[in-house]
């Protein structure tokens, strides 16, 4: 409603200006027609046609009619003048009316920093327009200066809004830069990996409710587990990694990375637990790797992990299967063929993924009696450098596997 009223006021102002112009034209036409022509002045009765007014040179009756019309015209001009004053006094409040109307119908935009305008700024803008228009100035000067100040105030509002936006984005940028730094450290040396863990622990109080930090913390524990040389340290890193990974998954169940590193930590813990907990962690490992694949189906690492799980389950001893059946009702089920399919999927998504993946392909083919394919996988594995702890372990297996295949 306020916006419609504002439009009516503006249109009324334009109509008023047009009316004043028309009145002036009429008055000028009347004056010029009444002015005697020194070249040919006549006392005869003549009729001269002026704009909107019939001017009569003649008896007093005709002049009285003209004066009556002139008086009506002057009264009209006076009324228009009063209307212009009223419009002029209303114009400074148009900005606030329009802004309040827009804010009233745009709750989402008002919540955005780019559209937020504080009451203090609105008061300052209105006061600036009002204070800079003294009595002695013409309406054109006042409107011009008022428009200038309004534009200046709007520009200032935009600058302040941009500042507010930058302030609000700062924490997000800070966190993003922090995560990038952690990822770089994780790719570095053992010392840099330890630095990454320490930094994550220091920042946990500030960002501890963000799964992006927690799964990286679980990853840091798992990475140092592989680099550690003592059994107690390995177990501690695995336990901490599992605990943090579980917390990351609970905070954000849709994070594929959280599921992946929780699964890896569960797999690491299987090396230090009883048979009962080992099998329990095996179930957890499988569930979260499956979830990771569901959330991120083009990730080769998840298929590699699932292939490792399938191969391990296929190699379970009789006693381990009996214990699993007793404790959980049904032992985990997987075959070497299942493992082979997952390792081949890794190569499909990421050719020459790792030395370890080629080694497991060779072991699967050997188990299935496909010796030529097993030899080919061994040769491919030997052609790659060891870039991880798993690759180093794979190299040790190749030292026994290659001679067994006649290489």
C-alpha positions as CSV (number, residue, x, y, z in Angstrom):
1,X,0.0,0.0,0.0
2,X,2.8,2.4,0.8
3,X,4.4,1.7,-2.5
4,X,1.2,2.5,-4.3
5,X,0.8,5.7,-2.3
6,X,4.3,6.7,-3.3
7,X,3.5,6.2,-7.0
8,X,0.4,8.3,-6.6
9,X,2.4,11.1,-5.0
10,X,5.0,11.0,-7.8
11,X,2.3,11.0,-10.5
12,X,0.5,13.8,-8.7
13,X,3.7,15.9,-8.6
14,X,4.2,15.4,-12.3
15,X,0.5,16.4,-12.9
16,X,0.9,19.5,-10.7
17,X,4.0,20.6,-12.7
18,X,2.1,20.2,-15.9
19,X,-0.9,22.2,-14.5
20,X,1.4,25.0,-13.4
21,X,2.9,25.1,-16.9
22,X,-0.5,25.2,-18.5
23,X,-1.6,28.0,-16.2
24,X,1.5,30.1,-17.0
25,X,0.9,29.6,-20.7
26,X,-2.7,30.8,-20.3
27,X,-1.6,33.8,-18.3
28,X,1.1,34.7,-20.8
29,X,-1.4,34.3,-23.7
30,X,-3.9,36.5,-21.9
31,X,-1.3,39.2,-21.2
32,X,0.0,39.2,-24.8
33,X,-3.4,39.4,-26.2
34,X,-4.3,42.4,-24.0
35,X,-1.1,44.2,-24.9
36,X,-2.0,47.0,-27.5
37,X,-0.4,46.8,-30.9
38,X,1.2,50.2,-31.5
39,X,1.4,49.5,-35.2
40,X,-2.4,49.2,-35.6
41,X,-4.5,50.0,-32.5
42,X,-8.2,50.0,-33.2
43,X,-11.2,50.9,-31.0
44,X,-13.6,48.7,-33.0
45,X,-15.2,45.6,-31.5
46,X,-12.9,42.7,-32.3
47,X,-12.6,39.2,-31.0
48,X,-9.2,37.6,-30.5
49,X,-8.8,33.9,-29.7
50,X,-6.2,33.1,-27.0
51,X,-5.3,29.7,-25.5
52,X,-8.3,28.4,-23.5
53,X,-9.6,32.0,-22.9
54,X,-11.8,34.2,-25.2
55,X,-10.5,37.8,-24.9
56,X,-13.0,40.5,-25.8
57,X,-12.3,44.1,-26.6
58,X,-15.6,45.8,-26.0
59,X,-18.0,46.9,-23.4
60,X,-17.6,46.6,-19.6
61,X,-19.8,43.5,-19.5
62,X,-17.3,41.5,-21.5
63,X,-14.4,42.8,-19.5
64,X,-16.1,41.8,-16.3
65,X,-16.4,38.3,-17.6
66,X,-12.7,38.2,-18.5
67,X,-11.8,39.5,-15.0
68,X,-14.0,36.8,-13.4
69,X,-12.2,34.1,-15.4
70,X,-8.9,35.6,-14.6
71,X,-9.7,35.5,-10.9
72,X,-10.7,31.8,-11.2
73,X,-7.4,31.1,-13.0
74,X,-5.4,32.9,-10.2
75,X,-7.3,30.8,-7.6
76,X,-6.4,27.6,-9.5
77,X,-2.8,28.6,-9.6
78,X,-2.9,29.3,-5.9
79,X,-4.4,25.9,-5.2
80,X,-1.7,24.2,-7.4
81,X,1.0,26.1,-5.5
82,X,-0.4,24.7,-2.2
83,X,-0.5,21.2,-3.6
84,X,3.1,21.6,-4.8
85,X,4.1,22.6,-1.3
86,X,2.4,19.5,0.2
87,X,4.1,17.3,-2.4
88,X,7.4,18.9,-1.8
89,X,7.1,18.2,2.0
90,X,6.1,14.5,1.2
91,X,9.0,13.7,-1.2
92,X,11.7,13.2,1.5
93,X,9.7,10.4,3.1
94,X,9.3,8.5,-0.1
95,X,12.6,6.8,0.3
96,X,11.7,5.4,3.7
97,X,8.2,4.4,2.6
98,X,9.5,2.5,-0.5
99,X,12.3,0.9,1.6
100,X,10.0,-0.2,4.4
101,X,7.5,-1.6,1.8
102,X,10.3,-3.6,0.1
103,X,11.6,-4.8,3.5
104,X,8.1,-5.8,4.6
105,X,7.6,-8.1,1.5
106,X,11.2,-9.5,1.3
107,X,12.0,-11.3,4.6
108,X,14.6,-13.4,2.8
109,X,16.3,-10.5,1.2
110,X,16.2,-8.5,4.5
111,X,18.1,-11.3,6.2
112,X,20.9,-11.1,3.6
113,X,23.8,-8.8,4.4
114,X,23.5,-7.3,0.9
115,X,20.0,-6.1,1.6
116,X,20.3,-5.3,5.3
117,X,19.7,-1.6,6.2
118,X,19.8,-0.7,9.8
119,X,17.3,1.8,11.3
120,X,20.2,4.1,12.2
121,X,21.2,4.5,8.6
122,X,17.6,5.2,7.5
123,X,17.3,7.9,10.1
124,X,20.6,9.3,9.1
125,X,19.6,9.4,5.4
126,X,16.2,11.1,6.2
127,X,17.8,13.6,8.5
128,X,20.4,14.4,5.8
129,X,17.7,15.1,3.2
130,X,15.6,17.2,5.6
131,X,18.5,19.2,7.1
132,X,20.0,20.2,3.8
133,X,16.9,21.9,2.4
134,X,16.4,25.3,4.0
135,X,13.4,27.5,3.4
136,X,15.2,29.9,1.0
137,X,15.9,27.2,-1.7
138,X,13.7,26.5,-4.7
139,X,12.0,23.1,-4.9
140,X,14.2,22.1,-7.8
141,X,17.4,22.7,-5.8
142,X,16.0,21.0,-2.7
143,X,14.9,17.9,-4.7
144,X,18.2,17.8,-6.6
145,X,20.3,18.0,-3.4
146,X,18.0,15.5,-1.7
147,X,18.4,13.1,-4.5
148,X,22.2,13.5,-4.4
149,X,22.3,12.8,-0.6
150,X,19.9,9.8,-1.0
151,X,22.1,8.3,-3.7
152,X,25.2,9.0,-1.5
153,X,23.6,7.3,1.5
154,X,22.5,4.3,-0.6
155,X,26.1,4.0,-1.9
156,X,27.3,4.1,1.7
157,X,24.8,1.5,2.7
158,X,26.1,-0.8,-0.1
159,X,29.7,-0.3,1.1
160,X,28.8,-1.1,4.7
161,X,26.8,-4.1,3.5
162,X,29.8,-5.4,1.6
163,X,31.9,-4.9,4.7
164,X,29.4,-6.9,6.7
165,X,29.4,-9.6,4.1
166,X,33.2,-9.8,4.2
167,X,33.1,-10.0,8.0
168,X,30.5,-12.8,7.9
169,X,32.5,-14.7,5.2
170,X,35.8,-14.4,7.2
171,X,35.3,-17.4,9.5
172,X,34.3,-19.6,6.5
173,X,37.4,-18.4,4.6
174,X,39.6,-19.0,7.6
175,X,38.2,-22.5,8.1
176,X,38.6,-23.3,4.4
177,X,42.2,-22.1,4.4
178,X,42.8,-24.1,7.6
179,X,41.5,-27.3,6.0
180,X,43.7,-26.8,2.9
181,X,46.7,-26.4,5.1
182,X,45.9,-29.7,6.9
183,X,45.5,-31.5,3.6
184,X,48.9,-30.3,2.4
185,X,50.5,-31.4,5.6
186,X,48.9,-34.8,5.4
187,X,50.6,-35.4,2.0
188,X,54.0,-34.5,3.4
189,X,56.6,-36.2,5.6
190,X,56.1,-38.0,8.9
191,X,57.0,-34.9,10.8
192,X,54.4,-32.9,8.8
193,X,51.7,-35.5,9.4
194,X,52.4,-35.2,13.2
195,X,52.1,-31.4,12.8
196,X,48.8,-31.9,11.1
197,X,47.5,-34.0,14.0
198,X,48.7,-31.4,16.6
199,X,47.1,-28.5,14.8
200,X,43.8,-30.4,14.4
201,X,43.8,-31.1,18.2
202,X,44.5,-27.5,18.9
203,X,41.6,-26.3,16.7
204,X,39.2,-29.0,17.9
205,X,37.7,-26.7,20.6
206,X,36.8,-24.1,18.0
207,X,35.7,-26.3,15.1
208,X,35.1,-29.6,17.0
209,X,31.4,-29.7,15.8
210,X,32.3,-29.8,12.2
211,X,32.6,-33.2,10.5
212,X,35.2,-31.8,8.0
213,X,37.6,-31.3,10.9
214,X,36.7,-34.6,12.6
215,X,37.2,-36.9,9.6
216,X,40.6,-35.3,9.0
217,X,41.5,-35.9,12.6
218,X,40.5,-39.6,12.2
219,X,42.6,-39.7,9.0
220,X,45.6,-38.2,10.9
221,X,45.4,-40.9,13.6
222,X,45.1,-43.6,10.9
223,X,48.1,-42.2,9.0
224,X,50.3,-42.1,12.1
225,X,49.2,-45.6,13.0
226,X,50.9,-46.8,9.8
227,X,54.1,-44.8,10.5
228,X,54.3,-45.8,14.2
229,X,56.8,-48.5,15.1
230,X,55.5,-49.7,18.5
231,X,52.5,-51.8,19.2
232,X,51.1,-49.6,22.0
233,X,51.3,-46.5,19.8
234,X,49.6,-48.2,16.9
235,X,46.8,-49.4,19.1
236,X,46.3,-45.9,20.6
237,X,46.2,-44.3,17.2
238,X,43.7,-46.9,16.0
239,X,41.4,-46.5,19.0
240,X,41.5,-42.7,18.8
241,X,40.8,-42.8,15.0
242,X,37.8,-45.1,15.5
243,X,36.4,-42.9,18.3
244,X,36.8,-39.7,16.2
245,X,35.5,-41.3,13.1
246,X,32.3,-42.5,14.8
247,X,31.8,-38.9,16.0
248,X,32.3,-37.5,12.5
249,X,29.7,-40.0,11.1
250,X,27.1,-39.1,13.8
251,X,27.6,-35.4,13.0
252,X,27.2,-35.7,9.3
253,X,25.9,-39.1,8.0
254,X,26.0,-37.9,4.4
255,X,29.8,-37.3,4.4
256,X,31.5,-40.1,2.4
257,X,34.9,-39.2,3.9
258,X,33.6,-39.6,7.4
259,X,32.3,-43.1,6.6
260,X,35.6,-44.0,4.8
261,X,37.9,-43.1,7.7
262,X,35.6,-44.5,10.3
263,X,35.7,-47.8,8.3
264,X,39.5,-47.7,8.0
265,X,39.9,-47.1,11.8
266,X,37.6,-50.1,12.5
267,X,39.7,-52.2,10.2
268,X,42.9,-51.1,12.0
269,X,41.4,-52.0,15.4
270,X,40.7,-55.5,14.2
271,X,44.4,-56.2,14.4
272,X,44.5,-55.6,18.2
273,X,41.1,-56.9,19.5
274,X,39.8,-60.3,20.5
275,X,38.2,-62.5,17.8
276,X,34.7,-61.2,19.0
277,X,35.7,-57.6,18.5
278,X,37.6,-58.3,15.4
279,X,34.5,-59.7,13.8
280,X,32.3,-56.9,15.1
281,X,34.7,-54.3,13.7
282,X,34.7,-56.3,10.4
283,X,30.9,-55.8,10.2
284,X,31.3,-52.1,10.9
285,X,34.0,-51.8,8.3
286,X,31.8,-53.4,5.6
287,X,28.7,-51.3,6.5
288,X,30.5,-48.0,6.3
289,X,32.5,-48.8,3.2
290,X,29.2,-49.7,1.5
291,X,27.8,-46.3,2.7
292,X,30.8,-44.5,1.3
293,X,30.3,-46.2,-2.1
294,X,26.7,-45.2,-2.0
295,X,27.5,-41.6,-1.3
296,X,30.5,-41.4,-3.6
297,X,30.3,-44.2,-6.3
298,X,33.2,-43.0,-8.4
299,X,35.8,-43.2,-5.6
300,X,38.3,-46.0,-6.4
301,X,39.6,-46.1,-2.8
302,X,36.3,-47.3,-1.5
303,X,36.3,-50.3,-3.9
304,X,39.9,-51.1,-3.0
305,X,38.8,-51.2,0.7
306,X,35.8,-53.4,-0.1
307,X,38.1,-55.7,-2.1
308,X,40.4,-56.0,0.8
309,X,37.5,-56.9,3.1
310,X,36.1,-59.5,0.7
311,X,39.6,-61.1,0.3
312,X,40.1,-61.2,4.1
313,X,36.6,-62.7,4.8
314,X,37.3,-65.3,2.1
315,X,40.4,-66.3,4.0
316,X,38.8,-66.6,7.4
317,X,39.6,-69.8,9.3
318,X,37.1,-72.4,10.3
319,X,37.2,-71.3,14.0
320,X,36.8,-67.7,13.1
321,X,33.6,-68.5,11.1
322,X,32.2,-70.6,13.9
323,X,32.8,-67.8,16.4
324,X,31.1,-65.3,14.1
325,X,28.2,-67.6,13.7
326,X,27.9,-68.1,17.4
327,X,28.1,-64.4,18.3
328,X,26.2,-62.8,15.4
329,X,24.0,-65.6,14.1
330,X,25.6,-65.5,10.7
331,X,29.3,-65.1,9.7
332,X,30.3,-62.5,7.2
333,X,30.1,-63.8,3.7
334,X,32.4,-63.0,0.7
335,X,34.4,-64.8,-1.9
336,X,37.7,-64.3,-3.8
337,X,35.6,-63.6,-6.9
338,X,33.9,-60.7,-5.0
339,X,37.3,-59.4,-4.1
340,X,38.5,-59.6,-7.7
341,X,35.5,-57.7,-9.0
342,X,36.2,-54.8,-6.6
343,X,39.9,-54.7,-7.4
344,X,39.1,-54.6,-11.1
345,X,36.6,-51.8,-10.5
346,X,39.5,-49.8,-8.9
347,X,41.5,-50.2,-12.1
348,X,38.5,-49.2,-14.2
349,X,38.0,-45.9,-12.2
350,X,41.7,-45.2,-11.8
351,X,44.2,-47.2,-14.0
352,X,47.5,-48.0,-12.2
353,X,45.9,-47.1,-8.9
354,X,48.6,-48.5,-6.7
355,X,51.2,-51.2,-6.3
356,X,49.1,-52.8,-3.6
357,X,46.0,-53.1,-5.9
358,X,48.0,-54.9,-8.6
359,X,49.4,-57.3,-5.9
360,X,45.9,-58.2,-4.7
361,X,44.8,-58.7,-8.3
362,X,47.7,-61.1,-8.8
363,X,46.8,-63.0,-5.6
364,X,43.1,-63.3,-6.6
365,X,44.0,-64.6,-10.1
366,X,46.5,-67.1,-8.6
367,X,43.9,-68.4,-6.2
368,X,41.4,-68.8,-9.1
369,X,44.1,-70.6,-11.1
370,X,44.4,-67.9,-13.8
371,X,48.2,-68.0,-13.8
372,X,48.9,-65.9,-16.9
373,X,46.8,-63.0,-15.6
374,X,48.4,-63.4,-12.2
375,X,51.8,-63.0,-13.8
376,X,50.7,-60.0,-15.7
377,X,49.5,-58.3,-12.5
378,X,52.8,-59.1,-10.8
379,X,54.8,-57.5,-13.6
380,X,52.6,-54.4,-13.5
381,X,53.0,-54.3,-9.7
382,X,56.8,-54.6,-10.0
383,X,56.9,-51.7,-12.5
384,X,55.4,-49.3,-9.9
385,X,57.2,-47.5,-7.1
386,X,56.1,-48.0,-3.4
387,X,54.6,-44.7,-2.3
388,X,52.8,-45.9,0.9
389,X,53.1,-48.3,3.7
390,X,50.7,-50.6,1.9
391,X,52.9,-50.5,-1.2
392,X,55.9,-51.4,0.9
393,X,54.0,-54.4,2.4
394,X,52.9,-55.4,-1.1
395,X,56.5,-55.3,-2.3
396,X,57.4,-57.9,0.4
397,X,54.6,-60.1,-0.8
398,X,55.7,-59.8,-4.4
399,X,59.1,-61.2,-3.3
400,X,57.4,-64.5,-2.5
401,X,54.6,-64.3,-5.1
402,X,56.7,-63.8,-8.2
403,X,58.9,-66.9,-7.7
404,X,55.8,-69.0,-6.9
405,X,54.4,-67.9,-10.4
406,X,57.7,-68.7,-12.1
407,X,58.8,-65.1,-12.5
